[in-house]
Amino acid sequence: MTISGPPSVLKDFLAAFSFKAYRLPNESPYHASLLFGSHEVDEIISHFPDQLLGSYKPRIPILSAASGKYIAVDDYKTLLHRVVSDTLCEQVRWDHILSFFAEEIFQQTDFKECTICPISSNAIHLLSSALTRSTRLNVTIDTLMNSGVSASQPARPTGKFEQSKIAIIGYSGRFPEAASTEKFWDLLHEGRDVHRTIPEDRFNWKTHFDPTGKTKNTSRVQYGCFINEPGLFDARFFNMSPRESENTDPAQRLVITATYEALEMAGMVPNRTPSTQQDRVGVFFGVTSDDWREVNSGQNIDTYFIPGGNRAFVPGRIRFVRYWR
């Protein structure tokens, strides 16, 4: 995506050349530090010969999609390394990018108008709206280069499973004696039986146990399958106060944590594609009961008791929590 002060210069440049871009049929999770690291970045850069990288010098200022600031490097190899690293490992921070344009570029210059020319990008209206709100620029959009992108059209769906529009791109969960899907697979592969007596950090089962079942307010159950550390939760990471976190059902906290992990695995970037535009994302969640609210209905009633315990608030909490900070 390019932005021009005097639009006539860019228009003359575009008119002098015939640009045609093609989408590469390469798809992979990206912006996911959970999947990629410096080793993968170095491996990609290694395919470019040093003599080729050494013959170029950065000439055009390039913004980092992760920090929203100029990438300050002296050689092309370092620049390429930074770009690949941002693409594979870092989140796209549109809030930083838009703030940099509005506050550090256009407010410190004499530009009266600008033309935005997207190149195979659908973030054009996001940038245009942000500049219009925060500056006095006359913003126009030139889609000449965007219209030259050839995208392969998918075949008409036949109803077969392999052509379904539903794809599982990330998953996560907590299971008895397995704090991740990988450990859960190991548990299944080993065929382990993980039932045990009710742990003391839940409640004293001996106090409420009667094998005959004749005593009131008792149970014949003394065994079960339990997840480890159900209350472990990073409230600050999810922008929740300690008070709200304390009044939130542990199941809700586990849901938020597992959902974040699934989105991180998928490399989801909001507003990156039409299917990831935030106003088009729906949250659907099935919950059978809200035992935690029922058990605590007679004690510790606080401001966050209803949203923290009622099962109807679970999808809403996933929808409105800030995953991409």
N, C-alpha and C positions, 0 to 999 in steps of 0.2 A: 504494500500500500504506500502510495506517495502523496505528499502534500506540497502544493506549489503556491508561492506567493503571487507572482504575476502569472495568471493562468494562460496567457498567450504563448509563453515560452514552452510550456508542457504540451499545449495543443499543437504547436508547430512541430515539436519533436515527435509526437504520436502520428501526425499526418505524414511525416517523412518516412516512416517505417511501417511495415505490415507485421504486427505482432500476432502470434497465435500460440496459445499455451495449451498444454495437454495435462490432464490429471493422470498421475501414475497409479496403476492398480495395486499399490502397496498399502496394506492396512496393518496397523499394529498399535497396541496401547502406547501412549506417550504421555509426557508430563507426569510420570509416575516414578518417584524415587524409590518406591518399594520394589520395582522391577529392574530399574537400570541404575548404573553407577558410573564411576570414573573408568572402570575397566571397559565397559561397552563404548563409552565415548572415545577412549584411546584406540579401540579396535576400528571404529569407523574412520577416524582421522588417519589411521595408518595406511589406508588404501590410497591416499593421495601422496605422490612422491614429494620429497622435501624440496627438490629443485623447482617444482611447480608452485608449491606454496611460498617458497622464498622469493619468487619473481614478482609477487604482487604485494602492494602496500594498501592498507585501508585508506580510502579517499572520501567515501560518503559516510556521514554520521549514521550510525545504526543504534536503535533503541533495544534494550534488553526487554523481552516480554515478561521476564520474572521481576525485575527491579523497576522497570519503567524509566530508566535513565540511560544516558549514552554509554555504550560499551567502549571504555578507554583502553585501547591496546595499540601496540606499535607495529605488529606484523600480522599478516593474513592468517597464518597458522593458528595463532592465539585467538584471533577473532572467530575462526571456524570452530575451534574447540569450544569457545564460549557459546556460540549459537547452537551447536549440537547438544551441549550440556543443558542449556535452557529448554530445548525441545524435548529431550528425553526425560529429564529428571525434575525440572522445576514447574511450578504452577504458572499459568498465564494470569498476570495481575492487571486486569483492565482498569481497576481503580487507580493503580499507580501510573499506568500509561496515560489515561485521560487527564489525570491531575497534572502530569508533567507537561502535556501539550497546553492545557489551559492556563497554568500558573507560571511555568518557566520558559515557555517559548513565545506564545502570542501576546501575553500581557507585557512582555519586555521588548517587544518589537513594534514597528509602525505599520504592520500589516493591517489593511482594512478589509481584505477579502482573501479567501483561499479556496482552492479547488481540490477535492479529494478524488483520487483515481484508484479505485480498488483493483487489485490483481488477484483474481481467484479468491476473493474474500467476501464473507457475508457480514462482517462487522462494521460495514460502512455507515449504517444508520445509527449504530451505537456511538461511533466517534462523532458523527455530524451533530447528533442531539446534544452530546456533552459540550462540544465547542459552542454551539448556539446558546446553551444555557449559561455558560460561564464566561463568554467573551462577547464582544460586539462585532465579531466578524460576520461578513456576508459569506456564508458557506454554501458552495454548490458542489454537485456530485457529477463526475464524468465517468460513465460506465463503459467507455470505448474499449478499454483493455479487458474488462470483465466479460464483455460480450464475446470476446475472442476465445474464451476457454471452451474446449471441447470435452464434454463429460459423457462417458459411455452410459447409455440408457439401459437400465435393467430390463431383463425380459419380463413379459407379462406373467404374473404368478399363476401357477397351475393348481394350487391347493395342496401340493405335496409338502411333506414335513420339511424336507431339505430347502424348500423355497419359502418357508414361513418368514413373516416379517418380525417375529419375536426371536430375539437372540439373548442368551445369558452371557453378559460380558463381565460380570463380577459377582462375587459371593463371599459371604463371611458368616460366622456363627459361633456360638458358645455351646458346648456339649458337656455332659457328665465326664469328668476327668480328662477333658480335651478342650483346651482354651483356643483352638483354631481348627479350621477345616483340615489342615495337614495332620494334626494330632488325632483328629477324629478318624481320618482314614487309617492311620496307624492302628488305632484302637480296633477298628473293624477288621483290618487285615490280620491282626493278631488274635481276633476272636475272644477278646477279654470280656469278662463279666465284671462290671464296675459297681454293682449295687453294694451298699454298705449300711451300717446303722446310721440313724439320723445324727449328723455331726452336732457337737455341742454349741457351735456358733449359730445354729438355727434355733434350737430350743432343747430343753431337757426332756427327751422322749420318755424317760422312766417315770417322770411325774404324771404323764398323760397316757400311760400304757396299761391296758388291762386285757390279758389274753382271752378272758371270757366274754368281753364286750358287754357286761352287765352294768358296769359302773358308768354313771352319767359323765359327760364331758371327757370321755377317754377314747382311745383308739386301740385297735388290735395291731396297728402298723408300727413297726420299729425299724424297717429298712426302706431304702429308696436310692435313687440315682441323683447325684447332686453335682452341680458345677462348682468349680473352685472360685473363691473370691468374688462372689456375686456383687458385692458393693464397691468393687474397685472402679473408680470413675474419675476422669480428669475434668473437673468442673470448669476450670479456667480455660482449657482448650476449647470447650464448647460454649464459652461465654455465658456460663450460668453462675449465679451467686451461690455461695455455700448454703444459704438459707433455702433457695429454690431447690438445689440439688438434694438436700436432706429430706425435702418434702416430695421428692419425685420417686415414683415406683422404681425399684432396682431393675425391673424388666424394661421400663422405658429407657433407663440409662444404658442398659445392654443393647437395646435396639439402636440407639443413636450411635454408639461406638461401632457396632457391627456394620451399620449402614455406611458409616464413614469409611471403614476398611474396604467394603465392597466397591464404593465409588473410587477409592484410591487404586484398587486393583484394576478397575476398568480404565483408569486414566481419564476420567471424565473431566471435561473443561466446560463450564457453563458458557452458553452463548457462542460456542465455537462453531457449531453446525446447526442447521434448522431443527434437528431432532434434540439438540441440547439447549435450545433457548429456554430460559427459566419459566417463561409464561406458558410453555407447552409441556412441562414436566408434571406428571401426576404421581401421587403416592398412594398405593393401595396396600393395606395391611390387614391381616386377619388376626384377631385376638379373641380367645374364648372366654376369658374371665378377668376380673380385676381383684383377685384375692387380697392383694396388699392393701387396697383401699378399704375393703370390707373389714379386715382384721384391725386396721387402725382408725376405723370410723369413730371410735369412742375416745380417742386420745390424740394428742399432738396435732390438733386441728389448726392449720395456719393458712396464710394467704394463698399458698400454692398447693393446698391440699387437693382441690378438685382437678385442676389441670395436671397435677402430678400423679394422680391416682386413677382417674377415669379412663377406661380403655379407649373411649372415643377420641381422646387427645393424642394418641400415639402417632397416627399419620400426620397430624398437624404439627407435632413437635419435630418430626423428621423434615417436613416441608419448610419450616421457618427457621430452623437452626442454621447458623452460618457455617457451612462446611468449607467454603473457599474463602479464607481469611486474607 
